[in-house]
Amino acid sequence: METTKKYFTLSLVTAVAVAGMTLGALSFAQTVTPVSCSTATSTVLPNQATTFTATGGNGSYVWSGTNLNVTNAVGTQFAVSYPTPGVYTITVSSAGFSGSCTMTVAGTVQTGALVCSPAVQNVTLGQTATFAATGGNGAYTWSSPDLTINNASGSGFSASYASTGLKTLTVTSNGASSSCLVNVLGNGGVIVTPPVVVDPGLPDTGGGYGQQ
């Protein structure tokens, strides 16, 4: 009888321990939710950016799509632009889950319109991003919530960033404005970006320079 009691007690303890481990595993698994993707603007012009936002997963995301393979993106938002009309699918993955967004590139850019280019570029942390402005009246002012800018004039602008994530840079001229987006990625990883069409007559640099 004593042996039977000991066996029963041991079995009960083992069952409780196994149940505890199982519930713990289920609880851990439930902390990671499926990934979803949403877009700020589903239809854009050639070389115009749209922003994607990811939710779910474990907070670390990998973005992929046509001519796009970024393995070291940081943050929930990511920007993309394409130079040719078409329908493009962007996929974001995290913790074994994935979600997709579709963007449509259509139409043409109005001649003489103010344009900040490239609309989107990917740089690693500390790498310099270079921008150019066309259109407007030829006088430009650059601004950004992510930078402290001095001498923010000229048709070209360069900036480096001290933190990762999606950054916005805006150029204004003659009452109009146009924005460029920068995906500042963590160091390392693979970066392949879509080709960007820039007017070859643009100067390489201008009077503006900003550093965060």
N, C-alpha and C positions, 0 to 999 in steps of 0.2 A: 504493500500500500504506500509506504514512504517513497519507494522508487517511482511509483506512478505519479505521486504528487510532484516530485521534483521534475519529472519529465513534462508534466502538464504545465508547470510554472515556466520551465525553459521554453517550451513551445509558444506559450503566450507572449513571453518577452520577445522572442524572435519574430513573431507575427506583428507585434506592435512596432518593432524596429524597422521591419520591411515596409510596413504601411507608412511609417514616417518618412522613409527614404523616397517612397513612391510619390507621396503627396508633395514632398520637397521638390522632386524633379518636375512634377506637374506645375507647381507654383512657379519655378524658375522658367519653364517653357512658356508660361502664359505672360511673362514680362516682355517678351518680344512679339510685337504685333505685325501683321502683314504690311507691306510697303505700298503706298499709293503715290501717284504723281499728278500734279495739277499745273496748268500753264496760265500765265498772266494774260497773254494774247495768243489766240490760236492761229490767226492769220496775220502775216507780216509782209513787208516789201523785201526785195532782194537786199542782202547785207543789212537788214534791220534785225535787231535783237529781240528775242523773247525770253522770259525768265520762267524756269521750272522750279516747283517747290515739292520736296519729298517729305512724306510723313511716315511714321512707323519704323520698323527695323530696329537696329541698335544705335542709331545716330551716326553711323559711319557709312557713307554711300559711295558707290561706284556708278558713274554715268557712262552710257555707251549709245552709239547710234551711227548713222551714215557719216563716214570720215571722222568719227569721234571715238576716242578711247582714252578716257581719263580715269586712272586708277587711284589717284591720291587727292580727290576732291575733299574739301572740308566744309561742313555746314549743310543746311537743308536746302539752299537755293543754288541754282546753276543756270548760266545764260548760254545761249547758242544762237548763231546766225548762219545763213547759207546764201551764196551769191546767185544761185540759179533757181528758177521757179520749180515747184514740185511739192510733194507731200513727204514729210520726214517723220520718222518715229524715233523718239528718245526713250531709252529704258534706264531706270535707276534700280540698283540692287543693294540689298543690305540684309545680313544675317540669314542668307538662304532664301529670302523673298525678293520679288521684283515687281515693278509696276511700270506702265508705259504711258507716254503722252504723245500726241500727234500735233505737228505744226505744219501749216500750209504757207508756202512762199509764193506770192502771186503779185502781178502788176509790175509797174515800173516807178522809179524814183523821179519826181518832178524835176525838170531841168532848172538849175539855179537855186534849188532849195538848200537850206543850211544842213550840212551833213557832218557828223562826227564819225571818223573812221580810224581803225576798224571798229565795227559795231560791237564786236566781242573779241577778246583775246584772253588766252590762258598764260599766266606767268607763275613761276614758283616764288615762294616767299623770299623777298629781297631782290628779285629780278626786276629790271626796269621795263615799264610798259610805255610805249610811244604812241601818240595819237596825232591826227591831222584833221583840220577843218577846211571845208570848201563851201562855197555859196555865201549867202548873206551879203554884207556890204564891204567885206574885206577886213573889218575890224572885229576882233574876237576877244571874248573874256571867258576864262575857264574857272569852273568852281566845282567843289566836291565836298560832301559831308565827311568824307574819309580822309581828307588832306588839309594841312595848313599850307596855303598857297601864297607865295610872294611873286610879284611881277607876272601875274596871270594873264598875259596878252600874247598875241602872235598866232600864226596859223598852225603852229605845232606845239606839242606839249609832251613832257616826259614825267613819269612818276614812279616811285617805288613804294611798296607798302610794308608795314611792320606787322601786319596781322593777316591771317588767312580769311577767306570768305568772298562773297560777291561785293564788288565795289562799283560805284557809279561816278562818272565824270561827265559834267555838262558844259557845253560851249554855247555861248549866246552871241548873237550878232543882229543888229537892226531890229530888235524886238522879238526875234525868233530864237528858239533853243533846240538843241539836239544832244542826245546823251549816248555815251559809250559805256559799255560794261566790261569789267575785268574779273575773271575768276582767278583769285589768288590761291594757289594750291599749296599743299604741304610739300616739303622737300622730298625728292625721290619720286618714283612712279613713272608712268608713260604718258606723254602728252602728244596727241595727234589732233590737229585742228583743221576744220574746213578751210579751203582757200578763201582769201578775202580780196575783193577787187578794190584797189585804191588808184586814184588818178595819178599816172606816172609823172605829171607835171607839177605835183605838189613838192614844196621844199621839204627836206628831211627834218628840219627842226624849226622851232619858232622861239618866241621870247619867253614862254612860260615854263616853269619848272616847279614841281611840288614834291614834298617828301613828308610822309607821315611819321 
